[in-house]
Amino acid sequence: MKSGFNILITAASRRVAMIRGFTNALRKLGLEGRVHASDTDRLSPGLRFCDRFHLVPLSKSPDYIARILEICKAEDIDMVVPTIDEEIATFGASKEKFRDAGVIPLVCDEDIGRICTDKYLTSKFFIENGFNFADTYLPEEIDPDKIRYPLFIKPKVGRGSVATFPIKNKREFLFFRDYVNNPVIQTFLTGTEYTIDVLAGLDGSILSVTPRERMVIRSGVCDRGRSRRDFNLINSARDICEKLGVIGPVNLQCMVENGKATFFEINPRFSGAIQLTVAAGADFFSMIIRNALGMEREVGIGDFEDNLLMMSYEESIFEKNGQ
């Protein structure tokens, strides 16, 4: 077995919990290695918590993958971890390039990435495979005089609750239809909101599933939440991810009302509050490193602490003579 394991996390930004998580996992497993991070902005906080950071072009740049590969070769990277929706399909289309370079790309295949990041395609997958999903429409599929309000509008491809709005009537529909770029419209769901963190191994086998109740949400990220050992949600999420054929980290979002879960989003990446799942005992970071190195599974599905409460807060870092 290898004594070292180097990891590159892309789009570091505010993903301090993820960087710390991989760093702690390496120590926990007794492995040497560095956690690298990349970003377009040298002032991104995440770059201050990794072992080494790298500046890169935007993910939509034609030179982006080439630059990431360059870093991987120069730094002897074993695994690259994409973190934002915009780059998931790009990495999925480049998996063979990374494998040829001896790097594990922790990402779904390109077609699966596109299904997950395009919310209209997501809805089609769920409905076609018999999974419960919020009714989802393109603007041209709606007659504003006949549709039942309230509704919810969001970008077809987006993250972090950016440009998402409730719609209460026809007037608001007509305004937000033009205001939000390339939108989808969904039924407005009520109930208790959950994120379900799922980790699939490199062969697609489901390693762990952890539901989290989202109690307070800020800018799309859970500020206060708690783990919930709800096997209805665990089994549903596992079935969905097995059918879809995901690899690596995935998070699903749903609303639960009267015991019924209605899904409305799936993201093939680590969630913004993954630290709660890890603190509850489902250490996704250790699990995926063990999986990559061919080690035995640490824990089983549903093996985590139930009702662990998380309360997050802001923390600042400072640099003298900052540029």
C-alpha positions in Angstrom: 0.0 0.0 0.0 1.2 3.5 -0.7 2.6 5.5 2.2 1.6 8.8 0.6 -1.4 10.3 -1.1 -1.6 13.8 -2.6 -5.0 15.5 -3.2 -5.9 18.6 -5.3 -9.2 20.4 -4.4 -10.4 22.8 -7.1 -12.2 26.1 -6.6 -11.1 26.3 -3.0 -13.0 29.5 -2.2 -14.6 29.1 1.2 -14.3 25.3 1.3 -12.2 25.2 4.4 -14.1 22.3 6.0 -13.4 20.2 3.0 -9.6 21.0 3.0 -9.4 20.4 6.7 -11.4 17.2 6.2 -9.0 15.7 3.7 -6.0 16.9 5.8 -7.4 15.2 8.9 -8.2 12.0 6.9 -4.6 11.7 5.8 -3.4 12.0 9.4 -6.1 9.6 10.6 -5.0 7.0 8.1 -1.3 7.5 8.9 -0.6 8.6 5.3 2.0 11.1 4.2 0.8 13.5 1.6 -0.3 17.0 0.8 -3.6 18.7 0.3 -3.4 21.1 -2.6 -6.0 23.6 -3.6 -6.6 25.7 -6.7 -8.6 28.9 -7.3 -8.8 31.8 -9.7 -8.5 34.3 -6.9 -5.4 34.4 -4.7 -7.5 36.0 -1.9 -9.8 33.0 -1.5 -9.8 31.9 2.1 -9.5 28.2 1.3 -6.0 28.8 -0.1 -4.8 29.7 3.4 -5.6 26.2 4.8 -4.1 23.9 2.3 -0.5 22.7 2.1 0.1 24.3 -1.2 -2.1 26.5 -3.5 -2.2 27.1 -7.2 -3.8 29.9 -9.3 -5.8 28.7 -12.3 -8.0 30.2 -15.1 -11.8 30.1 -14.9 -13.3 26.7 -15.3 -14.9 27.8 -18.6 -11.5 28.7 -20.1 -10.2 26.3 -22.8 -6.9 26.1 -20.9 -8.5 25.1 -17.6 -8.1 21.3 -17.7 -4.7 21.6 -19.2 -3.6 23.8 -16.3 -5.1 21.3 -13.7 -3.3 18.4 -15.4 -0.1 20.4 -15.4 -0.4 20.9 -11.6 -1.2 17.2 -11.1 1.9 16.1 -13.0 4.2 18.6 -11.3 2.9 17.9 -7.7 2.4 14.1 -8.1 -1.3 14.4 -7.4 -3.1 11.1 -6.8 -6.7 12.4 -6.7 -8.4 15.6 -8.0 -11.6 16.7 -6.4 -13.9 19.1 -8.4 -16.1 21.1 -6.2 -18.5 23.4 -8.2 -21.3 22.5 -10.6 -19.9 24.5 -13.5 -16.9 22.2 -13.8 -18.4 18.8 -13.1 -19.3 17.9 -16.7 -15.9 19.3 -17.9 -14.0 17.0 -15.6 -16.3 14.2 -16.5 -15.4 14.6 -20.1 -11.7 14.6 -19.3 -11.6 11.6 -17.0 -9.4 9.5 -19.3 -6.8 12.4 -19.5 -6.5 12.3 -15.7 -6.4 8.5 -15.6 -3.7 8.5 -18.3 -1.7 10.9 -16.0 -2.1 8.5 -13.1 -4.7 10.7 -11.3 -8.1 9.6 -9.9 -10.8 12.1 -11.0 -13.4 12.1 -8.2 -16.3 12.9 -10.4 -19.2 11.3 -12.2 -19.1 10.6 -15.9 -20.0 13.5 -18.2 -23.5 12.4 -19.0 -24.4 11.9 -15.4 -22.8 15.3 -14.5 -25.1 17.0 -17.1 -28.2 15.3 -15.8 -27.4 16.5 -12.2 -26.4 20.0 -13.0 -29.3 20.7 -15.4 -32.4 20.8 -13.2 -34.7 20.1 -16.1 -32.8 17.0 -17.0 -32.7 16.1 -13.4 -36.5 16.2 -13.2 -36.8 14.0 -16.3 -34.5 11.4 -14.9 -36.4 11.2 -11.6 -39.8 11.0 -13.2 -38.8 8.5 -15.9 -37.4 6.2 -13.2 -40.3 6.5 -10.8 -38.7 8.7 -8.1 -40.7 11.5 -6.5 -39.6 14.9 -7.8 -41.1 18.4 -7.8 -43.0 19.3 -10.9 -40.5 21.1 -13.1 -41.2 23.2 -16.2 -39.5 25.4 -18.8 -41.1 28.9 -19.0 -42.7 28.1 -22.4 -44.4 25.1 -21.0 -46.5 27.3 -18.6 -49.7 29.2 -19.2 -49.4 31.9 -16.4 -53.2 32.2 -16.4 -53.8 28.5 -15.7 -50.8 27.4 -13.6 -51.4 27.0 -9.9 -49.4 29.3 -7.6 -47.1 29.5 -5.6 -44.2 28.4 -7.7 -40.4 28.6 -7.4 -38.0 29.8 -10.1 -34.3 29.1 -10.4 -31.6 28.9 -13.1 -31.5 25.7 -15.0 -27.8 25.4 -14.1 -26.9 27.2 -10.8 -25.8 26.8 -7.2 -25.9 28.5 -3.8 -29.5 29.7 -4.2 -28.3 32.5 -6.5 -31.2 34.0 -8.6 -33.8 31.8 -7.0 -37.2 33.3 -6.1 -40.7 32.3 -4.9 -43.5 33.3 -7.3 -46.9 34.1 -5.8 -48.9 35.3 -8.8 -49.0 35.9 -12.6 -47.4 39.4 -12.3 -44.4 37.9 -10.4 -44.2 35.0 -12.9 -43.9 37.4 -15.9 -41.3 39.5 -14.2 -39.0 36.7 -12.9 -39.4 34.7 -16.2 -37.4 37.5 -17.9 -35.3 38.4 -14.9 -33.7 34.9 -14.3 -31.4 33.8 -17.0 -32.4 30.4 -18.6 -34.7 29.4 -15.7 -36.8 26.4 -14.7 -40.0 26.7 -12.7 -40.9 24.2 -10.0 -43.9 23.7 -7.7 -43.4 25.4 -4.4 -42.7 22.8 -1.8 -43.5 23.0 1.9 -42.4 20.8 4.8 -39.0 20.1 6.4 -36.0 20.5 4.2 -33.3 17.9 4.1 -29.9 17.4 2.4 -28.9 13.8 2.0 -25.1 13.3 1.7 -24.2 10.2 -0.4 -20.7 8.8 -1.1 -20.2 6.3 -3.9 -17.0 4.4 -4.3 -14.9 4.5 -7.5 -16.8 1.4 -8.8 -20.2 3.1 -8.1 -21.0 1.1 -5.0 -22.7 3.2 -2.3 -20.5 3.5 0.8 -22.5 5.9 3.0 -25.7 7.8 3.1 -26.4 10.5 5.8 -29.6 12.7 5.8 -29.3 16.1 7.4 -32.2 18.4 8.4 -31.6 21.9 7.2 -32.8 24.1 10.1 -31.3 27.5 9.1 -30.1 28.2 5.5 -27.9 31.2 4.5 -26.9 31.8 0.9 -27.9 28.2 0.0 -25.7 26.6 2.7 -26.9 25.1 6.0 -25.9 27.2 8.9 -27.8 25.1 11.5 -28.7 21.5 11.0 -28.8 18.1 12.5 -28.1 14.5 11.4 -31.2 12.3 11.0 -31.0 8.5 10.8 -34.2 8.2 8.7 -34.0 5.0 6.7 -36.8 6.1 4.4 -34.6 8.9 3.2 -31.4 6.7 3.3 -33.0 4.0 1.2 -34.5 6.4 -1.3 -31.2 8.3 -1.8 -29.3 5.0 -2.2 -31.8 3.8 -4.8 -31.6 7.0 -6.8 -27.8 7.1 -6.8 -27.5 3.4 -7.8 -29.9 4.0 -10.7 -28.1 7.1 -11.8 -24.7 5.4 -11.5 -22.9 8.1 -9.6 -19.2 8.1 -8.5 -17.8 10.0 -5.5 -19.7 12.5 -3.4 -23.3 13.5 -4.2 -25.9 15.4 -2.2 -29.7 15.3 -2.8 -32.2 17.9 -1.6 -35.8 17.2 -0.7 -38.7 18.4 1.3 -40.6 16.0 3.7 -44.2 16.6 4.4 -46.5 14.1 6.1 -43.8 11.5 5.8 -43.4 11.9 2.1 -40.2 13.1 0.5 -40.2 15.2 -2.6 -36.8 15.7 -4.2 -36.0 18.9 -6.0 -32.2 18.8 -6.7 -29.2 16.6 -6.9 -25.6 17.8 -6.9 -22.7 15.5 -7.8 -20.2 17.0 -5.4 -19.5 17.5 -1.7 -22.1 19.6 0.0 -21.5 22.9 1.7 -22.2 21.4 5.2 -20.3 18.2 4.8 -18.6 18.8 8.1 -21.8 17.8 9.9 -21.9 14.4 8.2 -18.2 13.9 9.0 -18.7 14.9 12.6 -21.6 12.5 12.9 -19.2 9.6 12.1 -19.6 9.2 8.3 -16.1 10.5 7.4 -16.5 10.7 3.6 -12.9 11.9 3.3 -11.3 8.9 5.0 -13.8 6.6 3.2 -12.9 7.7 -0.3 -9.1 7.6 0.4 -9.5 4.1 1.8 -11.5 3.2 -1.3 -8.9 4.6 -3.6 -6.2 2.6 -1.9 -8.1 -0.6 -1.9 -8.6 -0.7 1.9 -11.7 -2.3 3.5 -14.8 -0.2 4.2 -14.7 1.5 7.6 -18.4 1.8 8.4 -21.7 0.8 6.9 -24.7 2.7 5.5 -26.6 4.2 8.4 -23.6 4.1 10.8 -23.5 7.6 12.1 -24.6 9.5 15.2 -28.3 10.5 15.0 -29.5 13.9 16.0 -26.1 15.6 16.1 -26.7 19.3 16.1 -24.5 21.7 14.1 -24.4 25.5 14.6 -22.0 27.3 12.2 -20.5 30.8 12.5 -18.3 33.2 10.6 -14.5 33.2 11.2 -12.0 35.7 9.7 -8.3 35.4 8.8 -5.9 38.3 8.5 -2.7 39.0 6.6 -0.3 41.9 7.3 0.6 44.0 4.3 -2.0 42.3 2.2 -2.1 43.0 -1.5 
